[in-house]
Structures are given as C-alpha cells and as structure tokens.
C-alpha cells in the first residue's frame, strides 16, 4: 500500500490492484447515497394549512358543479 508522502522511483506510474480496496466486491463500487436513510421509527405525515384545505374543497365543489351542469345540459338539450 502506498502511504502519503511516500516517494517511489520509477516512471511516475503507480501500481494499482483492486484487491487492495477493502470490501470492493461487497459494495460493487457504488457511490454513497447523498442523503442519509430515514430511521425506521420516523413517522411520515402531511401538514396542510387551513387555507390549502379550503382551496381544495372549493375547487372540488366547483368542478363537481361544472360536471353535473354539463351532464344535465347534455341530457336535456341533446335528446
């Protein structure tokens, strides 16, 4: 193994063998994850504000009203 500050004579090339890397077969030389894994006891929850709930509720009621209006109009005027 080559240590820092070690000077070797030669053509400037360093011999490198994969067998010198510990655990190279078990890890598959994969890069490490950029973020740590969440602990098993971590609880996932969604946090909605009252304004977000109100906007979604009004949107759902409006879209439902438009859908019912379109069905009734199609049923009354297309037959």
Buried (B, 14 or more C-beta within 10 A) or exposed (E): EEEEEEEEEEEEEEEEEEEEEEEEEEEEEEEEEEEEEEEEEEEEEEEEEEEEEEEEEEEEEEEEEEEEEEEEEEEEEEE
